[in-house]
Structure formats: structure tokens, C-alpha cells
Amino acid sequence: MGTRSLIGVMHGDVCKSVYCHYDGYLSHNGQILQEHYDSAKANQLVALGNLSVLGKNIGEKHSFDTYQLTTEESKQHELDHGDSCTFYARDREEEGQGWAVDHTFADFLDRVDGAGAEYYYIMRDGVWYVGCPYKGSKLVELAEALQEEKETA
């Protein structure tokens, strides 16, 4: 089961964002974004469009459907691409999977709601923020949210 999230980069009031289907939780996507994605890498991520899975590395084109691989191919795929993102357009060659643009934060929140996203992550001025529609639309610094989660675990 997927935990949907949106990942975006804000430039002024404009937000470019992508959908990510799996592991949108703080403990996965939040941790990966905080530890492995600076502003430049966040822009590269969004430029590649919607994702199935966020990885520590953007990576290169690879097989989307690993269940079709033999056991040996699957092992090699994991070694080669285990920490890489899996994109719908790049890796599955689906059309219409590019990033979206919203000209206000309110429009972005409408997109979050329309996607059924449980979390959203925003890179703004070199800092990651996180929000959860079920806890209101207040953004908090991702580092703080991760620290709070660690303290309550």
C-alpha cells in the first residue's frame, strides 16, 4: 500500500512539484530528503517528474517492473539501483508524468488534496519543510519534525 506524498520546490510563490506513490512517511521520504537532497538535487528530482519510489540517489534509467526479472537479474538490479529513485516517465516510459506548477501555496495545497497525499515536502530557500493535510496545512521545518518523531518513538 502506498503512502502518497508530494515533493516540491518553491521559487518565490511558485511551486513546482511531483507526486510520489510509496513511503511518503517522515521516516522514509522525509529522512531521505533531509539527508540526501540539497536545493540543486531537489530541482533535479522535480525536473524528472512523478515517482513511484524516492531513493537516496536520482540514479539512471532502470527496469520499473523487477518482478519480471529472473532471480539473478533481480539481485543485480538491487545492487545497481537499490538506492535510486524510480520515475514513471524515465523508468516506465509513461507520458504525462511531468512536474506540476502552482502559482500560489493555496493552489499547491489543492493539488495535495486532489492527490490524496498524506504528506507534502517543500524545499524553500535551501530548507526542507513538511506538512500533513490531516494535521492542518501548517508547514514545519523537516529537521524539527524528524527530531520530534525520534523523541516520541
CNS distance restraints for C-alpha pairs under 8 A (distance, minus, plus):
assign (resid   1 and name CA) (resid  22 and name CA) 7.55 0.50 0.50
assign (resid   2 and name CA) (resid  21 and name CA) 5.54 0.50 0.50
assign (resid   2 and name CA) (resid  22 and name CA) 4.38 0.50 0.50
assign (resid   2 and name CA) (resid  23 and name CA) 6.25 0.50 0.50
assign (resid   2 and name CA) (resid  24 and name CA) 7.85 0.50 0.50
assign (resid   3 and name CA) (resid  21 and name CA) 6.23 0.50 0.50
assign (resid   3 and name CA) (resid  22 and name CA) 5.10 0.50 0.50
assign (resid   3 and name CA) (resid  23 and name CA) 5.05 0.50 0.50
assign (resid   3 and name CA) (resid  24 and name CA) 4.99 0.50 0.50
assign (resid   3 and name CA) (resid  25 and name CA) 6.76 0.50 0.50
assign (resid   3 and name CA) (resid 117 and name CA) 7.35 0.50 0.50
assign (resid   3 and name CA) (resid 118 and name CA) 6.47 0.50 0.50
assign (resid   4 and name CA) (resid  19 and name CA) 7.36 0.50 0.50
assign (resid   4 and name CA) (resid  20 and name CA) 5.84 0.50 0.50
assign (resid   4 and name CA) (resid  21 and name CA) 4.61 0.50 0.50
assign (resid   4 and name CA) (resid  22 and name CA) 5.85 0.50 0.50
assign (resid   4 and name CA) (resid  23 and name CA) 6.99 0.50 0.50
assign (resid   4 and name CA) (resid  24 and name CA) 5.43 0.50 0.50
assign (resid   4 and name CA) (resid 115 and name CA) 7.72 0.50 0.50
assign (resid   4 and name CA) (resid 116 and name CA) 6.87 0.50 0.50
assign (resid   4 and name CA) (resid 117 and name CA) 4.61 0.50 0.50
assign (resid   4 and name CA) (resid 118 and name CA) 5.68 0.50 0.50
assign (resid   4 and name CA) (resid 119 and name CA) 6.93 0.50 0.50
assign (resid   5 and name CA) (resid  19 and name CA) 6.04 0.50 0.50
assign (resid   5 and name CA) (resid  20 and name CA) 5.26 0.50 0.50
assign (resid   5 and name CA) (resid  21 and name CA) 6.56 0.50 0.50
assign (resid   5 and name CA) (resid  22 and name CA) 7.77 0.50 0.50
assign (resid   5 and name CA) (resid  24 and name CA) 4.96 0.50 0.50
assign (resid   5 and name CA) (resid 112 and name CA) 7.78 0.50 0.50
assign (resid   5 and name CA) (resid 117 and name CA) 4.66 0.50 0.50
assign (resid   5 and name CA) (resid 118 and name CA) 5.81 0.50 0.50
assign (resid   5 and name CA) (resid 119 and name CA) 4.78 0.50 0.50
assign (resid   5 and name CA) (resid 120 and name CA) 5.22 0.50 0.50
assign (resid   5 and name CA) (resid 121 and name CA) 7.56 0.50 0.50
assign (resid   6 and name CA) (resid  17 and name CA) 6.46 0.50 0.50
assign (resid   6 and name CA) (resid  18 and name CA) 5.59 0.50 0.50
assign (resid   6 and name CA) (resid  19 and name CA) 4.61 0.50 0.50
assign (resid   6 and name CA) (resid  20 and name CA) 5.91 0.50 0.50
assign (resid   6 and name CA) (resid 112 and name CA) 6.60 0.50 0.50
assign (resid   6 and name CA) (resid 117 and name CA) 6.52 0.50 0.50
assign (resid   6 and name CA) (resid 119 and name CA) 6.71 0.50 0.50
assign (resid   6 and name CA) (resid 120 and name CA) 4.65 0.50 0.50
assign (resid   6 and name CA) (resid 121 and name CA) 6.24 0.50 0.50
assign (resid   7 and name CA) (resid  17 and name CA) 5.36 0.50 0.50
assign (resid   7 and name CA) (resid  18 and name CA) 5.39 0.50 0.50
assign (resid   7 and name CA) (resid  19 and name CA) 6.50 0.50 0.50
assign (resid   7 and name CA) (resid  20 and name CA) 7.25 0.50 0.50
assign (resid   7 and name CA) (resid  46 and name CA) 7.45 0.50 0.50
assign (resid   7 and name CA) (resid 120 and name CA) 5.83 0.50 0.50
assign (resid   7 and name CA) (resid 121 and name CA) 4.77 0.50 0.50
assign (resid   7 and name CA) (resid 122 and name CA) 6.00 0.50 0.50
assign (resid   8 and name CA) (resid  15 and name CA) 6.19 0.50 0.50
assign (resid   8 and name CA) (resid  16 and name CA) 5.38 0.50 0.50
assign (resid   8 and name CA) (resid  17 and name CA) 3.84 0.50 0.50
assign (resid   8 and name CA) (resid  18 and name CA) 6.33 0.50 0.50
assign (resid   8 and name CA) (resid  42 and name CA) 7.99 0.50 0.50
assign (resid   8 and name CA) (resid  46 and name CA) 6.84 0.50 0.50
assign (resid   8 and name CA) (resid 120 and name CA) 7.77 0.50 0.50
assign (resid   8 and name CA) (resid 121 and name CA) 6.12 0.50 0.50
assign (resid   8 and name CA) (resid 122 and name CA) 4.74 0.50 0.50
assign (resid   8 and name CA) (resid 123 and name CA) 6.27 0.50 0.50
assign (resid   9 and name CA) (resid  15 and name CA) 5.60 0.50 0.50
assign (resid   9 and name CA) (resid  16 and name CA) 5.43 0.50 0.50
assign (resid   9 and name CA) (resid  17 and name CA) 6.34 0.50 0.50
assign (resid   9 and name CA) (resid  42 and name CA) 6.94 0.50 0.50
assign (resid   9 and name CA) (resid  43 and name CA) 6.62 0.50 0.50
assign (resid   9 and name CA) (resid  46 and name CA) 7.47 0.50 0.50
assign (resid   9 and name CA) (resid 122 and name CA) 5.50 0.50 0.50
assign (resid   9 and name CA) (resid 123 and name CA) 4.72 0.50 0.50
assign (resid   9 and name CA) (resid 124 and name CA) 6.20 0.50 0.50
assign (resid  10 and name CA) (resid  14 and name CA) 5.57 0.50 0.50
assign (resid  10 and name CA) (resid  15 and name CA) 4.34 0.50 0.50
assign (resid  10 and name CA) (resid  16 and name CA) 6.46 0.50 0.50
assign (resid  10 and name CA) (resid 122 and name CA) 6.81 0.50 0.50
assign (resid  10 and name CA) (resid 123 and name CA) 6.19 0.50 0.50
assign (resid  10 and name CA) (resid 124 and name CA) 5.21 0.50 0.50
assign (resid  10 and name CA) (resid 125 and name CA) 7.87 0.50 0.50
assign (resid  11 and name CA) (resid  15 and name CA) 6.38 0.50 0.50
assign (resid  11 and name CA) (resid 124 and name CA) 7.07 0.50 0.50
assign (resid  13 and name CA) (resid 103 and name CA) 5.96 0.50 0.50
assign (resid  13 and name CA) (resid 104 and name CA) 5.45 0.50 0.50
assign (resid  13 and name CA) (resid 105 and name CA) 6.71 0.50 0.50
assign (resid  14 and name CA) (resid 101 and name CA) 6.96 0.50 0.50
assign (resid  14 and name CA) (resid 102 and name CA) 5.72 0.50 0.50
assign (resid  14 and name CA) (resid 103 and name CA) 4.43 0.50 0.50
assign (resid  14 and name CA) (resid 104 and name CA) 5.98 0.50 0.50
assign (resid  14 and name CA) (resid 105 and name CA) 7.55 0.50 0.50
assign (resid  15 and name CA) (resid 101 and name CA) 5.64 0.50 0.50
assign (resid  15 and name CA) (resid 102 and name CA) 5.20 0.50 0.50
assign (resid  15 and name CA) (resid 103 and name CA) 6.40 0.50 0.50
assign (resid  15 and name CA) (resid 104 and name CA) 7.21 0.50 0.50
assign (resid  15 and name CA) (resid 105 and name CA) 7.15 0.50 0.50
assign (resid  15 and name CA) (resid 108 and name CA) 6.93 0.50 0.50
assign (resid  16 and name CA) (resid  46 and name CA) 7.09 0.50 0.50
assign (resid  16 and name CA) (resid  99 and name CA) 6.33 0.50 0.50
assign (resid  16 and name CA) (resid 100 and name CA) 5.53 0.50 0.50
assign (resid  16 and name CA) (resid 101 and name CA) 4.46 0.50 0.50
assign (resid  16 and name CA) (resid 102 and name CA) 6.52 0.50 0.50
assign (resid  17 and name CA) (resid  46 and name CA) 6.09 0.50 0.50
assign (resid  17 and name CA) (resid  99 and name CA) 5.48 0.50 0.50
assign (resid  17 and name CA) (resid 100 and name CA) 5.34 0.50 0.50
assign (resid  17 and name CA) (resid 101 and name CA) 6.45 0.50 0.50
assign (resid  18 and name CA) (resid  46 and name CA) 5.90 0.50 0.50
assign (resid  18 and name CA) (resid  49 and name CA) 5.62 0.50 0.50
assign (resid  18 and name CA) (resid  50 and name CA) 4.83 0.50 0.50
assign (resid  18 and name CA) (resid  51 and name CA) 7.23 0.50 0.50
assign (resid  18 and name CA) (resid  98 and name CA) 7.41 0.50 0.50
assign (resid  18 and name CA) (resid  99 and name CA) 5.05 0.50 0.50
assign (resid  18 and name CA) (resid 100 and name CA) 6.41 0.50 0.50
assign (resid  19 and name CA) (resid  49 and name CA) 7.72 0.50 0.50
assign (resid  19 and name CA) (resid  50 and name CA) 4.83 0.50 0.50
assign (resid  19 and name CA) (resid  51 and name CA) 6.10 0.50 0.50
assign (resid  19 and name CA) (resid 115 and name CA) 7.75 0.50 0.50
assign (resid  20 and name CA) (resid  24 and name CA) 7.13 0.50 0.50
assign (resid  20 and name CA) (resid  50 and name CA) 6.05 0.50 0.50
assign (resid  20 and name CA) (resid  51 and name CA) 4.63 0.50 0.50
assign (resid  20 and name CA) (resid  52 and name CA) 5.49 0.50 0.50
assign (resid  20 and name CA) (resid  53 and name CA) 6.26 0.50 0.50
assign (resid  20 and name CA) (resid  54 and name CA) 7.04 0.50 0.50
assign (resid  21 and name CA) (resid  51 and name CA) 6.51 0.50 0.50
assign (resid  21 and name CA) (resid  52 and name CA) 4.93 0.50 0.50
assign (resid  21 and name CA) (resid  53 and name CA) 6.44 0.50 0.50
assign (resid  22 and name CA) (resid  52 and name CA) 6.07 0.50 0.50
assign (resid  22 and name CA) (resid  53 and name CA) 5.41 0.50 0.50
assign (resid  22 and name CA) (resid  54 and name CA) 7.68 0.50 0.50
assign (resid  23 and name CA) (resid  28 and name CA) 5.87 0.50 0.50
assign (resid  23 and name CA) (resid  29 and name CA) 6.18 0.50 0.50
assign (resid  23 and name CA) (resid  53 and name CA) 7.28 0.50 0.50
assign (resid  23 and name CA) (resid  54 and name CA) 7.97 0.50 0.50
assign (resid  24 and name CA) (resid  28 and name CA) 6.46 0.50 0.50
assign (resid  24 and name CA) (resid  29 and name CA) 5.11 0.50 0.50
assign (resid  24 and name CA) (resid  30 and name CA) 7.24 0.50 0.50
assign (resid  24 and name CA) (resid 118 and name CA) 7.18 0.50 0.50
assign (resid  24 and name CA) (resid 119 and name CA) 6.21 0.50 0.50
assign (resid  25 and name CA) (resid  29 and name CA) 5.87 0.50 0.50
assign (resid  25 and name CA) (resid  30 and name CA) 6.47 0.50 0.50
assign (resid  25 and name CA) (resid 118 and name CA) 7.95 0.50 0.50
assign (resid  25 and name CA) (resid 119 and name CA) 6.93 0.50 0.50
assign (resid  26 and name CA) (resid  30 and name CA) 4.13 0.50 0.50
assign (resid  26 and name CA) (resid  31 and name CA) 6.08 0.50 0.50
assign (resid  26 and name CA) (resid 145 and name CA) 7.85 0.50 0.50
assign (resid  26 and name CA) (resid 146 and name CA) 6.63 0.50 0.50
assign (resid  27 and name CA) (resid  31 and name CA) 5.51 0.50 0.50
assign (resid  27 and name CA) (resid 146 and name CA) 7.50 0.50 0.50
assign (resid  28 and name CA) (resid  32 and name CA) 6.10 0.50 0.50
assign (resid  29 and name CA) (resid  33 and name CA) 5.99 0.50 0.50
assign (resid  29 and name CA) (resid  54 and name CA) 6.54 0.50 0.50
assign (resid  30 and name CA) (resid  34 and name CA) 6.11 0.50 0.50
assign (resid  30 and name CA) (resid 121 and name CA) 7.48 0.50 0.50
assign (resid  30 and name CA) (resid 130 and name CA) 7.79 0.50 0.50
assign (resid  30 and name CA) (resid 142 and name CA) 6.96 0.50 0.50
assign (resid  30 and name CA) (resid 146 and name CA) 7.51 0.50 0.50
assign (resid  31 and name CA) (resid  35 and name CA) 6.07 0.50 0.50
assign (resid  31 and name CA) (resid 146 and name CA) 7.25 0.50 0.50
assign (resid  32 and name CA) (resid  36 and name CA) 5.61 0.50 0.50
assign (resid  32 and name CA) (resid  37 and name CA) 7.34 0.50 0.50
assign (resid  32 and name CA) (resid  54 and name CA) 7.87 0.50 0.50
assign (resid  32 and name CA) (resid  55 and name CA) 7.12 0.50 0.50
assign (resid  32 and name CA) (resid  56 and name CA) 5.88 0.50 0.50
assign (resid  33 and name CA) (resid  37 and name CA) 5.00 0.50 0.50
assign (resid  33 and name CA) (resid  38 and name CA) 7.95 0.50 0.50
assign (resid  33 and name CA) (resid  56 and name CA) 7.79 0.50 0.50
assign (resid  33 and name CA) (resid 128 and name CA) 7.68 0.50 0.50
assign (resid  34 and name CA) (resid  38 and name CA) 7.88 0.50 0.50
assign (resid  34 and name CA) (resid 128 and name CA) 6.68 0.50 0.50
assign (resid  34 and name CA) (resid 142 and name CA) 6.99 0.50 0.50
assign (resid  34 and name CA) (resid 143 and name CA) 6.94 0.50 0.50
assign (resid  36 and name CA) (resid  56 and name CA) 5.86 0.50 0.50
assign (resid  36 and name CA) (resid  57 and name CA) 7.59 0.50 0.50
assign (resid  37 and name CA) (resid  41 and name CA) 5.32 0.50 0.50
assign (resid  37 and name CA) (resid  42 and name CA) 5.55 0.50 0.50
assign (resid  37 and name CA) (resid  56 and name CA) 7.95 0.50 0.50
assign (resid  38 and name CA) (resid  42 and name CA) 5.98 0.50 0.50
assign (resid  38 and name CA) (resid 126 and name CA) 6.72 0.50 0.50
assign (resid  39 and name CA) (resid  43 and name CA) 6.33 0.50 0.50
assign (resid  39 and name CA) (resid 123 and name CA) 6.79 0.50 0.50
assign (resid  39 and name CA) (resid 125 and name CA) 7.71 0.50 0.50
assign (resid  39 and name CA) (resid 126 and name CA) 5.29 0.50 0.50
assign (resid  39 and name CA) (resid 127 and name CA) 7.85 0.50 0.50
assign (resid  40 and name CA) (resid  44 and name CA) 6.45 0.50 0.50
assign (resid  41 and name CA) (resid  45 and name CA) 6.13 0.50 0.50
assign (resid  42 and name CA) (resid  46 and name CA) 6.30 0.50 0.50
assign (resid  42 and name CA) (resid 123 and name CA) 7.24 0.50 0.50
assign (resid  43 and name CA) (resid  47 and name CA) 6.12 0.50 0.50
assign (resid  44 and name CA) (resid  48 and name CA) 6.70 0.50 0.50
assign (resid  45 and name CA) (resid  49 and name CA) 7.30 0.50 0.50
assign (resid  45 and name CA) (resid  58 and name CA) 6.62 0.50 0.50
assign (resid  46 and name CA) (resid  50 and name CA) 7.69 0.50 0.50
assign (resid  46 and name CA) (resid  99 and name CA) 6.20 0.50 0.50
assign (resid  47 and name CA) (resid  98 and name CA) 7.39 0.50 0.50
assign (resid  47 and name CA) (resid  99 and name CA) 6.45 0.50 0.50
assign (resid  48 and name CA) (resid  87 and name CA) 7.22 0.50 0.50
assign (resid  48 and name CA) (resid  89 and name CA) 7.54 0.50 0.50
assign (resid  48 and name CA) (resid  90 and name CA) 7.25 0.50 0.50
assign (resid  48 and name CA) (resid  98 and name CA) 6.68 0.50 0.50
assign (resid  48 and name CA) (resid  99 and name CA) 7.30 0.50 0.50
assign (resid  49 and name CA) (resid  87 and name CA) 6.92 0.50 0.50
assign (resid  49 and name CA) (resid  88 and name CA) 7.55 0.50 0.50
assign (resid  49 and name CA) (resid  89 and name CA) 6.96 0.50 0.50
assign (resid  49 and name CA) (resid  97 and name CA) 5.55 0.50 0.50
assign (resid  49 and name CA) (resid  98 and name CA) 4.06 0.50 0.50
assign (resid  49 and name CA) (resid  99 and name CA) 4.62 0.50 0.50
assign (resid  50 and name CA) (resid  87 and name CA) 5.99 0.50 0.50
assign (resid  50 and name CA) (resid  88 and name CA) 6.03 0.50 0.50
assign (resid  50 and name CA) (resid  89 and name CA) 7.39 0.50 0.50
assign (resid  50 and name CA) (resid  97 and name CA) 5.39 0.50 0.50
assign (resid  50 and name CA) (resid  98 and name CA) 6.14 0.50 0.50
assign (resid  50 and name CA) (resid  99 and name CA) 6.52 0.50 0.50
assign (resid  51 and name CA) (resid  85 and name CA) 7.20 0.50 0.50
assign (resid  51 and name CA) (resid  86 and name CA) 5.79 0.50 0.50
assign (resid  51 and name CA) (resid  87 and name CA) 4.22 0.50 0.50
assign (resid  51 and name CA) (resid  88 and name CA) 5.66 0.50 0.50
assign (resid  52 and name CA) (resid  85 and name CA) 7.77 0.50 0.50
assign (resid  52 and name CA) (resid  86 and name CA) 5.52 0.50 0.50
assign (resid  52 and name CA) (resid  87 and name CA) 5.76 0.50 0.50
assign (resid  52 and name CA) (resid  88 and name CA) 6.43 0.50 0.50
assign (resid  53 and name CA) (resid  85 and name CA) 5.61 0.50 0.50
assign (resid  53 and name CA) (resid  86 and name CA) 5.19 0.50 0.50
assign (resid  53 and name CA) (resid  87 and name CA) 7.23 0.50 0.50
assign (resid  54 and name CA) (resid  84 and name CA) 7.20 0.50 0.50
assign (resid  54 and name CA) (resid  85 and name CA) 4.65 0.50 0.50
assign (resid  54 and name CA) (resid  86 and name CA) 6.66 0.50 0.50
assign (resid  55 and name CA) (resid  82 and name CA) 7.80 0.50 0.50
assign (resid  55 and name CA) (resid  83 and name CA) 4.98 0.50 0.50
assign (resid  55 and name CA) (resid  84 and name CA) 4.48 0.50 0.50
assign (resid  55 and name CA) (resid  85 and name CA) 4.24 0.50 0.50
assign (resid  55 and name CA) (resid  86 and name CA) 7.51 0.50 0.50
assign (resid  56 and name CA) (resid  83 and name CA) 5.29 0.50 0.50
assign (resid  56 and name CA) (resid  84 and name CA) 6.01 0.50 0.50
assign (resid  56 and name CA) (resid  85 and name CA) 7.18 0.50 0.50
assign (resid  57 and name CA) (resid  83 and name CA) 5.86 0.50 0.50
assign (resid  57 and name CA) (resid  84 and name CA) 4.67 0.50 0.50
assign (resid  57 and name CA) (resid  85 and name CA) 6.28 0.50 0.50
assign (resid  58 and name CA) (resid  84 and name CA) 5.36 0.50 0.50
assign (resid  58 and name CA) (resid  85 and name CA) 5.13 0.50 0.50
assign (resid  59 and name CA) (resid  81 and name CA) 7.02 0.50 0.50
assign (resid  59 and name CA) (resid  83 and name CA) 7.88 0.50 0.50
assign (resid  59 and name CA) (resid  84 and name CA) 4.81 0.50 0.50
assign (resid  59 and name CA) (resid  85 and name CA) 6.29 0.50 0.50
assign (resid  60 and name CA) (resid  81 and name CA) 7.99 0.50 0.50
assign (resid  60 and name CA) (resid  84 and name CA) 7.58 0.50 0.50
assign (resid  61 and name CA) (resid  90 and name CA) 5.99 0.50 0.50
assign (resid  61 and name CA) (resid  91 and name CA) 5.27 0.50 0.50
assign (resid  62 and name CA) (resid  81 and name CA) 7.29 0.50 0.50
assign (resid  62 and name CA) (resid  86 and name CA) 7.79 0.50 0.50
assign (resid  62 and name CA) (resid  91 and name CA) 5.53 0.50 0.50
assign (resid  63 and name CA) (resid  77 and name CA) 7.98 0.50 0.50
assign (resid  63 and name CA) (resid  91 and name CA) 6.08 0.50 0.50
assign (resid  63 and name CA) (resid  92 and name CA) 7.35 0.50 0.50
assign (resid  64 and name CA) (resid  86 and name CA) 6.83 0.50 0.50
assign (resid  64 and name CA) (resid  91 and name CA) 5.55 0.50 0.50
assign (resid  64 and name CA) (resid  92 and name CA) 5.64 0.50 0.50
assign (resid  65 and name CA) (resid  69 and name CA) 7.77 0.50 0.50
assign (resid  66 and name CA) (resid  74 and name CA) 6.27 0.50 0.50
assign (resid  66 and name CA) (resid  77 and name CA) 7.85 0.50 0.50
assign (resid  67 and name CA) (resid  74 and name CA) 7.81 0.50 0.50
assign (resid  69 and name CA) (resid  73 and name CA) 5.54 0.50 0.50
assign (resid  69 and name CA) (resid  74 and name CA) 5.52 0.50 0.50
assign (resid  70 and name CA) (resid  74 and name CA) 5.94 0.50 0.50
assign (resid  71 and name CA) (resid  75 and name CA) 6.26 0.50 0.50
assign (resid  72 and name CA) (resid  76 and name CA) 6.33 0.50 0.50
assign (resid  73 and name CA) (resid  77 and name CA) 5.99 0.50 0.50
assign (resid  74 and name CA) (resid  78 and name CA) 6.22 0.50 0.50
assign (resid  75 and name CA) (resid  79 and name CA) 6.38 0.50 0.50
assign (resid  76 and name CA) (resid  80 and name CA) 6.09 0.50 0.50
assign (resid  77 and name CA) (resid  81 and name CA) 5.67 0.50 0.50
assign (resid  77 and name CA) (resid  82 and name CA) 7.07 0.50 0.50
assign (resid  78 and name CA) (resid  82 and name CA) 4.40 0.50 0.50
assign (resid  86 and name CA) (resid  90 and name CA) 7.90 0.50 0.50
assign (resid  86 and name CA) (resid  91 and name CA) 6.33 0.50 0.50
assign (resid  87 and name CA) (resid  91 and name CA) 5.39 0.50 0.50
assign (resid  87 and name CA) (resid  92 and name CA) 7.02 0.50 0.50
assign (resid  88 and name CA) (resid  92 and name CA) 5.02 0.50 0.50
assign (resid  88 and name CA) (resid  93 and name CA) 6.37 0.50 0.50
assign (resid  88 and name CA) (resid  94 and name CA) 5.70 0.50 0.50
assign (resid  88 and name CA) (resid  97 and name CA) 6.46 0.50 0.50
assign (resid  89 and name CA) (resid  93 and name CA) 4.41 0.50 0.50
assign (resid  89 and name CA) (resid  94 and name CA) 4.60 0.50 0.50
assign (resid  89 and name CA) (resid  95 and name CA) 6.14 0.50 0.50
assign (resid  89 and name CA) (resid  96 and name CA) 7.80 0.50 0.50
assign (resid  89 and name CA) (resid  97 and name CA) 5.77 0.50 0.50
assign (resid  89 and name CA) (resid  98 and name CA) 7.53 0.50 0.50
assign (resid  90 and name CA) (resid  94 and name CA) 7.69 0.50 0.50
assign (resid 102 and name CA) (resid 107 and name CA) 5.71 0.50 0.50
assign (resid 102 and name CA) (resid 108 and name CA) 5.52 0.50 0.50
assign (resid 103 and name CA) (resid 107 and name CA) 6.83 0.50 0.50
assign (resid 103 and name CA) (resid 108 and name CA) 7.82 0.50 0.50
assign (resid 104 and name CA) (resid 108 and name CA) 6.48 0.50 0.50
assign (resid 105 and name CA) (resid 109 and name CA) 6.24 0.50 0.50
assign (resid 106 and name CA) (resid 110 and name CA) 6.36 0.50 0.50
assign (resid 107 and name CA) (resid 111 and name CA) 6.43 0.50 0.50
assign (resid 108 and name CA) (resid 112 and name CA) 6.32 0.50 0.50
assign (resid 109 and name CA) (resid 113 and name CA) 6.23 0.50 0.50
assign (resid 109 and name CA) (resid 137 and name CA) 7.73 0.50 0.50
assign (resid 110 and name CA) (resid 114 and name CA) 6.11 0.50 0.50
assign (resid 111 and name CA) (resid 115 and name CA) 6.12 0.50 0.50
assign (resid 112 and name CA) (resid 116 and name CA) 6.33 0.50 0.50
assign (resid 112 and name CA) (resid 117 and name CA) 5.46 0.50 0.50
assign (resid 112 and name CA) (resid 120 and name CA) 7.16 0.50 0.50
assign (resid 112 and name CA) (resid 133 and name CA) 7.86 0.50 0.50
assign (resid 113 and name CA) (resid 117 and name CA) 6.38 0.50 0.50
assign (resid 113 and name CA) (resid 133 and name CA) 7.45 0.50 0.50
assign (resid 117 and name CA) (resid 133 and name CA) 7.69 0.50 0.50
assign (resid 118 and name CA) (resid 132 and name CA) 5.91 0.50 0.50
assign (resid 118 and name CA) (resid 133 and name CA) 6.44 0.50 0.50
assign (resid 118 and name CA) (resid 134 and name CA) 7.27 0.50 0.50
assign (resid 119 and name CA) (resid 130 and name CA) 7.02 0.50 0.50
assign (resid 119 and name CA) (resid 131 and name CA) 5.76 0.50 0.50
assign (resid 119 and name CA) (resid 132 and name CA) 4.61 0.50 0.50
assign (resid 119 and name CA) (resid 133 and name CA) 6.82 0.50 0.50
assign (resid 120 and name CA) (resid 130 and name CA) 5.64 0.50 0.50
assign (resid 120 and name CA) (resid 131 and name CA) 5.27 0.50 0.50
assign (resid 120 and name CA) (resid 132 and name CA) 6.38 0.50 0.50
assign (resid 121 and name CA) (resid 128 and name CA) 6.78 0.50 0.50
assign (resid 121 and name CA) (resid 129 and name CA) 5.61 0.50 0.50
assign (resid 121 and name CA) (resid 130 and name CA) 4.53 0.50 0.50
assign (resid 121 and name CA) (resid 131 and name CA) 6.56 0.50 0.50
assign (resid 121 and name CA) (resid 142 and name CA) 8.00 0.50 0.50
assign (resid 122 and name CA) (resid 128 and name CA) 5.61 0.50 0.50
assign (resid 122 and name CA) (resid 129 and name CA) 5.08 0.50 0.50
assign (resid 122 and name CA) (resid 130 and name CA) 6.34 0.50 0.50
assign (resid 123 and name CA) (resid 127 and name CA) 5.50 0.50 0.50
assign (resid 123 and name CA) (resid 128 and name CA) 4.47 0.50 0.50
assign (resid 123 and name CA) (resid 129 and name CA) 6.31 0.50 0.50
assign (resid 124 and name CA) (resid 128 and name CA) 6.45 0.50 0.50
assign (resid 124 and name CA) (resid 129 and name CA) 7.60 0.50 0.50
assign (resid 127 and name CA) (resid 141 and name CA) 7.34 0.50 0.50
assign (resid 128 and name CA) (resid 141 and name CA) 6.06 0.50 0.50
assign (resid 128 and name CA) (resid 142 and name CA) 5.41 0.50 0.50
assign (resid 128 and name CA) (resid 143 and name CA) 7.56 0.50 0.50
assign (resid 129 and name CA) (resid 139 and name CA) 5.99 0.50 0.50
assign (resid 129 and name CA) (resid 140 and name CA) 5.36 0.50 0.50
assign (resid 129 and name CA) (resid 141 and name CA) 4.30 0.50 0.50
assign (resid 129 and name CA) (resid 142 and name CA) 4.62 0.50 0.50
assign (resid 129 and name CA) (resid 143 and name CA) 7.96 0.50 0.50
assign (resid 130 and name CA) (resid 139 and name CA) 5.49 0.50 0.50
assign (resid 130 and name CA) (resid 140 and name CA) 5.55 0.50 0.50
assign (resid 130 and name CA) (resid 141 and name CA) 6.26 0.50 0.50
assign (resid 130 and name CA) (resid 142 and name CA) 5.30 0.50 0.50
assign (resid 130 and name CA) (resid 145 and name CA) 7.59 0.50 0.50
assign (resid 131 and name CA) (resid 135 and name CA) 7.81 0.50 0.50
assign (resid 131 and name CA) (resid 136 and name CA) 7.82 0.50 0.50
assign (resid 131 and name CA) (resid 137 and name CA) 6.13 0.50 0.50
assign (resid 131 and name CA) (resid 138 and name CA) 6.05 0.50 0.50
assign (resid 131 and name CA) (resid 139 and name CA) 4.82 0.50 0.50
assign (resid 131 and name CA) (resid 140 and name CA) 6.58 0.50 0.50
assign (resid 132 and name CA) (resid 136 and name CA) 6.53 0.50 0.50
assign (resid 132 and name CA) (resid 137 and name CA) 6.49 0.50 0.50
assign (resid 132 and name CA) (resid 138 and name CA) 7.76 0.50 0.50
assign (resid 133 and name CA) (resid 137 and name CA) 5.55 0.50 0.50
assign (resid 140 and name CA) (resid 144 and name CA) 7.11 0.50 0.50
assign (resid 140 and name CA) (resid 145 and name CA) 6.76 0.50 0.50
assign (resid 141 and name CA) (resid 145 and name CA) 6.42 0.50 0.50
assign (resid 142 and name CA) (resid 146 and name CA) 6.09 0.50 0.50
assign (resid 143 and name CA) (resid 147 and name CA) 6.19 0.50 0.50
assign (resid 144 and name CA) (resid 148 and name CA) 6.11 0.50 0.50
assign (resid 145 and name CA) (resid 149 and name CA) 6.13 0.50 0.50
assign (resid 146 and name CA) (resid 150 and name CA) 6.18 0.50 0.50
assign (resid 147 and name CA) (resid 151 and name CA) 6.24 0.50 0.50
assign (resid 148 and name CA) (resid 152 and name CA) 6.26 0.50 0.50
assign (resid 149 and name CA) (resid 153 and name CA) 6.13 0.50 0.50
